[in-house]
């Protein structure tokens, strides 16, 4: 099966009668992508306030999937066998008691961050700071399966004209990107520098900022990826490790610098250059620290230039609503390619080799379980 042309990547299936058992992709031990294997599990049933989704596509994440499968997840413990799969899309197959907002067959995408809804942070609309936060596919069974259960408040209708794979690519990263840009105070015309803009989240952030009228500076160490980012609409593409990086940002912005820098990598090797490229009054947003995490910060410079550094853990209800509003007006995440679920190990290897520009997703239609 051609990994880039799986039918279920572009076609929404009708809901099927919910079976007693289902196919799922699991891992029973930590290790290389080869530990992923097909299994037959009991089909989950939606409880009160929950929705059962017949999965059509599910995104693959570096931390939530690759790192977890390898046994190197920094903050989660897994009960094996485990089913991965966080942000996903499909059709409503069943609803639990009290769910009146969805009907069987609705086309939906699932935001995988589950919160208590009752703590002070949740009451303020800052559910990303909920102390009880859990993730579908990490703390709960995920969507590398024919069916997945989610709270109804995590389920969102997908606007017309969006395919299952693109919906899955939007479901989490689009919400995080919306939260990043909102908290940073994005205004049309701002210069937004996205470090690692070829990544799934980086590409979504760059695309959303551009959709909202920003001017984009995108970075990658790879010349091929820089070409792809330029073709996708980045006004300036640079290598953040180049000695003249900050100078080139200043040159491109008429000496002003970047109003917003989004850095999801946390690479100490480029941190100083990131700050050098930041405009007076500018903001650095970080939503990850996968390349080190510990950097030096010149507080005198920070307050003298009225700059901010903020952490954005994930999305929240307001950013999820904003995402789907933007999607209804044409915003799309960057989808690199899809693989059928039977080739999940190949998809993990592809992502580990750092070949992607944008999101990689698995398709989970009936035909996708046969290699």
N, C-alpha and C positions, 0 to 999 in steps of 0.2 A: 504494500500500500504506500502511495506517495505521501511522505510526511507533511508536505505543504498543501495537499489538496484533499484532506479527509472531508467527506461530505458533511459530517456533523459539525465541522468548524463553521459552516456557512448556513446550515439548515436547522430550523427548530423542529424537533420531533413532536408528534402528538403524545399526550400522556397515555401510558399503558396501564392495564390492571396491575396493581401492586402485588408482586409475588411474595411468598413466604421467605425466600432466600434470594440473594443477589451475588453478582460477581463484584470483587474488589481487588485492588492491587495493595498488597501488604508487605511489610518487612518483619521478619521474626528475629532478626539479629542485626546489629549495627555493622556497617561495612560499605563496600563499594556499591555502585548502582546495581550490580548483579544480585544483591540481596532482595531486590524487589521481585515479587512473585504473585501470580494470580491465586485467589482463594475464593471459596464460597462461604458467605457469612449470612447470618439472619438479617433480613431487611429491617432497618430501624422503623419504629412507629412514632408518629408525632404525638407528643403529650400536649397538655393544655397550653395554649398560646404558641404552639410550634407549627411549622410547615415542613412537609416532606417534599424535597425537590428531586425530580428525576434529572440527574446530572447530564448535561450536554458537553460542557467544557470546564476545565479547571486549570488555573494558572500554576506555574512552578516557580517557587521562590528560593533564593539562595539560602537564607537562614532557616526559613520555615520548612524547607524540603531537603535541600542538599546537606546542610549542616546537621539537621536532625537525623537524617538517614545514616550519616557517617558516625553518629554518636558524639558529636561535638557541640551540641546545642548548649549555650551558656546558662540558660535559666529554666529549662523544662525537663521533667522526667517523663519517661514513656513506659506504658505498660504494653508489652509485646504479646502478640503481634499488633502492629499499629497501622492505621490507615491515614496517610498524609492527605493534604489537599485543603487549602484555606479558601481563597476567593474563587467562586465558581458560579456558573450560570446554568439554567435549565428551565424546565416547566414544572409547575405545581402539580404534584401527584396526589397529595392528600393534605388535609388540615386537621389540627387538633381542636379540642373544645375551646370555644371562645374566640376562634379566629373567623372574622367576618369580612376582612379586607381583601381576601384572595379567593379565587375560584380555581377549580381544577383546570389545568391547561394554560394558566397565566404564564407568560414569559418573564422570568425573573433573574436577578443576579443577587448574590449573597455577600454582604459585608461580613467578614468572618470574626470580627472583634466583638465578643460577648461580654457585657458588663452587667452589674447588679441593678442599675437603674434607680437605686435608692440612696446611695451615699451622697455626701455633700458635693463631690465632684460631678457626679451624674446629675444631681439636681441643678447644678450651674450650667449644664450643657457641655462640660469638659470631661466627657466619659473616657477619653484617652488616659486620664489620670486616676481612673477607678482602681482601688486597691484589690478588687476581686476580678480584674480583667482576665479573661481566658480567650483562647483562640481555637476556632474550628480547625482541625487538622493537626493541632499541637496538644492541647489539653482535652480535646474532644475528638471523636472519630471524624475523619475528613472526607473529602469528595473525590478521592481516587476510587470511585465506586459508582455503581449504577444509581444509588440513592443516598441522600444525605439529609439530616434533620437540622433545622436552624430555628431560633426564635423568630416569630413573625416580624418583630421590629427590626430584624437584620435583613429582611427580604425586601427587595425593591423591584418594581416593574421596570422593564427595559423598554426604552422608546423604540418606535418603529425605525427600521432601517439599520439596526445594529445586529450583527451576527452573534451566535453564542460565544465564539472564541474571543471576539472583541469585547463583549460584555464581561467575560471573565477577566480579561486584561484590565478593564476599567474598575472592577468592583472594589478592590482594595487600594491599588496605587493611585487611582484617580481621586479617591477620597483623601488619601494622605497628601497628595499634591495640592488639593484645594485647601486643606488645613495649613500646609506650609505657607502658601502664598497669602492666605487671609491673615495669619498671625504676623507675617512679615509686613503687612500693609501695602500690598502691591497696588500700584496705580498705572493706568495706561501710559505707555511711553517710558516706563522704568527700564533700566538695564538690569537684566537678570542673568547672573552667571551660574551655570549648573555644572558642578564638578562631577565627572563620571556620567555624562549625559547619555551615554549609550546603554546604560543599565535600564532595567525595567522601570524602576521608580524615577531615575533621572530623566529618561526619555518622556515619561508621562508628565513630569513637572515642567520640562521645557516646552512640551506641546501645549499644556494648559496655559502657561504664562504667555506664550505666543498667541493663543486663542483669545486671551484677555487683553491683548494689545501691548504686551511687553516686547522689548528688543532682547534677543537671546545671544548670549555667549556660551558656547558649549565646549566642554573639554573631553579629551580622551588621549591616551598615550598612543593609540593605534591610528596610523594614517588612513587606513581603510574606513575605520569607524568615523573619523572626522569628515571624510568625504560623504558618508551616508548622512551624517547630521547636517551638513551643509545642504544636501539635497532635500532634507526634511524641513528646511526653513530657518535653521540657525543663521543669524546674520554674521557671526564671527565664530570660527572654530580654532581652538588652540590646544597645545600640549601643556598642561599645568606644571609639568616637571621641567620645562624649558627655562633656562636662566633669565630670559627676558620676558617671562610670562606676565608679571604684573605691569611691566612697562607697556606691553602690547595691549593689555586691557585698558590702561590709561589712554593710550594713543587712540584706540578704537572709540572710546567714549568722550573724546575731546578733553581729556585730562580729568574728567569727573570721577571715574571709577564705577564699579557696579553698585547699584542701589540695594540689590538683594543678591546674596550668594547662597545657593543651596548646596550643601555638602553632605552627602549621605555615606561617605567613605571613611572619614576620620583619619586620613592619611597624614601622619606627622610630617612627612617629606614635603607636602605642599601647603601645610597650614600657614606658614609665614607669608608665602606668596598670596594665599587667599586673603589674608588680612591686608596685605599691601595693595591688593586690587579693590578693596572695599571703599566705597565713597564715604565722605563725611556724612554722618547721620544714617549710614547704611546698616543693614541687618544680615547676619549670618544665621542660617537655619540648618540644623543638623537633625537627621532622622536615622542615624546609624553610625557605627564606629567599627567597621569591619576590617580596617587596615591598621589598627593600632589603638586609637581611642584616646591616648594621653598626649596633650599638646601644651605648649607654653602660651600664656596669654599675658600680654602687656597691659595691665589695668590702667596705667597712666595714659597710654595711647587710646584705650577704649573709651574712657570717660572724656578725655580731651576732644575726641572726635565725635562724641555723642553717638557711639555705635552700640549695637546690641548683638548678643549671641543667645539664641534660643533653641531649645530642644523640642521637637515635635515627635511624639512617640508614634502616633497613628492618626487615623481620622476620628471624627465624632459625628453625631447626628446631623449637625448643621453642615459639615463638609460633605457628608454623603448626599444630603439633599442638594447641595450646590453642584456636586459632581453630576448628578443625573439631570439637573436643569441645564448645565453646560452641554452635556451629551445630547440633550434634546435640541440644542442649537448648533450642533455640528462638531463638538469636541470629540476626538477619538484618541485612545491610547495607541502607542506604537506596538503593533503585533509583529514580532520577528517571524515566527512560524509555529505550526502545530505538529504534534505527533499523536498518533492513535495511542490509547491507553496501553495497548499490548506492547508498545515500544517505549514504555516509561523509562526503562533503563537507558536506552539510547538518548532519550531526551535529557536525562540527568547528565549523561556524559557530554552531550553537546553544550549544555550550560556550564559545566565544569571547565570545559575547554575555552570558555569566554569568547564564543563565536557570535553571540547574539547582539543585535541592536534593537532593544525593546523587549517586550514580554514574550516568553515561550509558554505555550499552553498544551495541555493534553485534551484530546477529544474523546468523549465517552459515549458515543452512540452505539447502538446494537452491533454495528459492523466493526467497531474499533477494538474489539477484544481478541481478534484473530490477527496474528502477526503476518 
